[in-house]
Amino acid sequence: MKEFRISKLTSELSWNQAATLKDFDYPWQNATPPKTIFKAFYDEECIHFKFIAYGPKPLVYVKTNHKIEVTKSERVEIFFRSNDNMQPYYCLEMDPKGRVLDYRADYYRKFDRQWQWPDKLHVKTKVFKEYYSLQGKLSFATLAKLGLLQDNIIEIGLYRGHCLELNGENATINWISWVDSKTSEPDFHVPSSFGKLVLK
């Protein structure tokens, strides 16, 4: 299983000193994906994370601003599982407007989208000419409450839905992942799509 090791820093330090992950790929496309970077560090209370997603101006669907609209938009994602059976697992899908689709699920694809992440994620986003960034915080108290932090290891999936085209509600999305799930069709909701976030 792939591992990404992060260090303890103080939040005042630059993101340049945070552990950096660039190992993202198009498992289901015969093409080079747009560059995606994930950075993280932790302090006494939280894990701080940041995505940097390159490409043209991100395409985002907005109608009522309900969180389900994230599924029709450019986005980055973090999944967490509490056990190998994914009973349960938790999902955060976050778009460039800072909207968060948070939900609980059980394998296979039994979604509870009424569920909400127990505390504030403090998501911040910025859109630049060649990329957008999204950063947030995961409190250790919440990770422990959900049974996700075990021996300084959190089993996570890191993903990106790169929206190529948006016509009304119809989004064309290519799927980018840190771990290749080895599935024939795009699917992040399987045990093989997870790796380990290790707190050094």
C-alpha positions as CSV (number, residue, x, y, z in Angstrom):
1,M,0.0,0.0,0.0
2,K,1.3,3.4,-0.9
3,E,2.4,5.7,1.9
4,F,2.6,9.5,2.3
5,R,4.5,10.6,5.3
6,I,3.9,14.1,6.8
7,S,5.7,16.0,9.6
8,K,4.8,18.0,12.6
9,L,5.2,21.7,11.9
10,T,3.7,24.9,13.3
11,S,1.0,26.5,11.2
12,E,3.0,29.7,10.9
13,L,5.5,27.9,8.7
14,S,5.3,28.1,4.9
15,W,3.5,25.5,2.9
16,N,6.9,25.2,1.1
17,Q,8.1,23.2,4.1
18,A,5.1,20.8,4.0
19,A,5.4,17.2,2.7
20,T,4.5,17.2,-1.0
21,L,2.8,14.5,-3.0
22,K,2.8,14.7,-6.8
23,D,2.2,11.1,-7.6
24,F,-1.2,11.5,-9.3
25,D,-2.2,9.8,-12.5
26,Y,-5.0,9.0,-15.0
27,P,-5.6,5.3,-14.3
28,W,-8.4,5.1,-16.9
29,Q,-7.0,7.5,-19.6
30,N,-4.2,7.0,-22.1
31,A,-3.0,10.5,-21.6
32,T,-0.9,12.7,-19.3
33,P,-3.1,14.2,-16.6
34,P,-3.1,17.9,-15.6
35,K,-0.7,18.3,-12.7
36,T,-2.1,17.8,-9.2
37,I,-0.3,18.4,-6.0
38,F,-1.2,17.5,-2.4
39,K,0.6,19.0,0.6
40,A,0.1,18.3,4.3
41,F,1.5,18.8,7.7
42,Y,0.1,18.6,11.3
43,D,0.3,20.5,14.5
44,E,-1.0,19.7,18.0
45,E,-4.7,19.8,17.0
46,C,-5.1,19.4,13.3
47,I,-3.8,18.0,10.0
48,H,-3.5,20.9,7.5
49,F,-4.0,19.9,3.8
50,K,-3.7,21.7,0.5
51,F,-4.5,20.7,-3.1
52,I,-3.0,22.6,-6.0
53,A,-4.8,21.6,-9.2
54,Y,-3.5,22.8,-12.6
55,G,-5.5,23.4,-15.7
56,P,-7.7,26.0,-17.4
57,K,-10.4,28.0,-15.4
58,P,-12.2,25.3,-13.4
59,L,-15.8,24.5,-14.5
60,V,-18.2,24.6,-11.6
61,Y,-22.0,24.0,-11.7
62,V,-24.1,26.4,-9.6
63,K,-27.9,26.5,-9.5
64,T,-29.2,26.3,-5.9
65,N,-25.8,26.0,-4.3
66,H,-26.7,22.7,-2.7
67,K,-23.8,20.6,-1.8
68,I,-24.8,17.9,-4.3
69,E,-23.9,20.3,-7.1
70,V,-20.3,19.5,-6.3
71,T,-20.8,16.2,-8.2
72,K,-21.3,18.1,-11.4
73,S,-18.2,20.3,-10.9
74,E,-14.4,20.3,-11.0
75,R,-13.3,19.0,-7.6
76,V,-10.7,17.4,-5.3
77,E,-11.6,14.6,-2.9
78,I,-10.4,12.9,0.2
79,F,-11.9,9.6,1.4
80,F,-11.2,7.9,4.7
81,R,-11.9,4.4,5.8
82,S,-12.0,2.9,9.3
83,N,-11.3,-0.7,8.2
84,D,-10.5,-2.8,5.2
85,N,-14.1,-3.6,4.6
86,M,-15.0,0.1,4.3
87,Q,-17.8,-0.4,6.9
88,P,-18.0,2.6,7.1
89,Y,-16.0,5.1,5.1
90,Y,-16.2,8.9,4.8
91,C,-16.0,11.2,1.8
92,L,-15.1,14.8,1.3
93,E,-15.6,16.2,-2.2
94,M,-14.6,19.8,-2.5
95,D,-14.9,22.2,-5.4
96,P,-13.1,25.5,-6.3
97,K,-15.9,27.6,-4.7
98,G,-15.2,25.9,-1.3
99,R,-18.4,23.9,-1.3
100,V,-18.0,20.5,0.4
101,L,-20.0,17.4,-0.4
102,D,-19.5,15.4,2.8
103,Y,-21.1,12.0,3.3
104,R,-20.8,8.7,5.1
105,A,-20.9,5.4,3.1
106,D,-20.8,1.7,3.5
107,Y,-19.3,-0.6,0.9
108,Y,-20.5,-0.9,-1.8
109,R,-21.7,2.7,-2.6
110,K,-24.3,2.9,0.1
111,F,-24.3,6.6,0.5
112,D,-25.7,8.7,3.4
113,R,-25.5,12.2,2.0
114,Q,-27.5,13.7,4.8
115,W,-24.5,12.9,7.1
116,Q,-22.2,15.8,7.8
117,W,-18.6,16.0,8.8
118,P,-18.7,16.6,12.6
119,D,-16.7,19.8,12.7
120,K,-15.7,22.8,10.5
121,L,-13.1,22.0,7.9
122,H,-12.1,25.7,7.3
123,V,-11.9,25.2,3.6
124,K,-10.3,28.1,1.6
125,T,-9.9,28.3,-2.1
126,K,-8.2,30.5,-4.7
127,V,-8.4,30.4,-8.4
128,F,-5.4,31.6,-10.4
129,K,-4.8,31.7,-14.2
130,E,-3.2,28.3,-14.4
131,Y,-4.4,26.5,-11.3
132,Y,-6.7,26.6,-8.3
133,S,-5.8,25.8,-4.7
134,L,-7.9,24.4,-1.9
135,Q,-6.8,24.0,1.7
136,G,-8.5,22.9,4.9
137,K,-8.0,21.4,8.3
138,L,-8.9,18.0,9.8
139,S,-9.0,18.0,13.6
140,F,-7.5,15.0,15.4
141,A,-10.5,15.0,17.7
142,T,-12.9,14.3,14.8
143,L,-10.5,11.8,13.2
144,A,-10.3,9.9,16.5
145,K,-14.1,10.1,17.0
146,L,-14.7,8.5,13.6
147,G,-12.1,5.8,14.3
148,L,-9.8,6.9,11.5
149,L,-6.6,7.5,13.4
150,Q,-4.8,4.3,14.4
151,D,-1.2,4.2,15.5
152,N,-0.4,7.5,13.7
153,I,-1.8,6.2,10.4
154,I,-4.9,7.2,8.5
155,E,-6.0,5.2,5.5
156,I,-7.1,7.7,2.8
157,G,-7.8,8.0,-0.8
158,L,-6.8,11.2,-2.7
159,Y,-8.5,12.0,-5.9
160,R,-9.5,14.7,-8.4
161,G,-12.4,15.0,-10.7
162,H,-11.1,17.1,-13.6
163,C,-14.1,18.6,-15.4
164,L,-13.4,19.0,-19.1
165,E,-16.8,20.2,-20.2
166,L,-20.0,21.5,-18.6
167,N,-23.2,21.8,-20.5
168,G,-26.0,22.7,-18.0
169,E,-26.0,19.8,-15.5
170,N,-24.0,17.5,-17.8
171,A,-20.4,17.3,-16.8
172,T,-17.6,15.5,-18.6
173,I,-15.1,14.4,-16.0
174,N,-11.8,12.6,-16.2
175,W,-10.7,10.9,-12.9
176,I,-7.3,11.4,-11.4
177,S,-6.1,9.3,-8.4
178,W,-3.0,8.9,-6.2
179,V,-3.5,5.1,-6.0
180,D,-4.5,3.1,-9.1
181,S,-7.5,1.0,-8.0
182,K,-6.9,-1.4,-10.9
183,T,-10.6,-1.4,-11.7
184,S,-11.8,-1.6,-15.3
185,E,-14.0,1.5,-15.0
186,P,-13.4,4.6,-12.9
187,D,-14.2,3.8,-9.3
188,F,-12.8,5.3,-6.1
189,H,-15.3,3.5,-3.8
190,V,-13.2,0.3,-3.5
191,P,-10.6,-0.8,-1.0
192,S,-7.8,-0.9,-3.6
193,S,-8.0,2.9,-4.1
194,F,-6.6,3.7,-0.6
195,G,-3.2,4.5,0.7
196,K,-1.7,5.4,4.1
197,L,-1.2,8.9,5.5
198,V,1.6,8.4,8.1
199,L,2.3,11.0,10.8
200,K,6.1,11.0,11.4
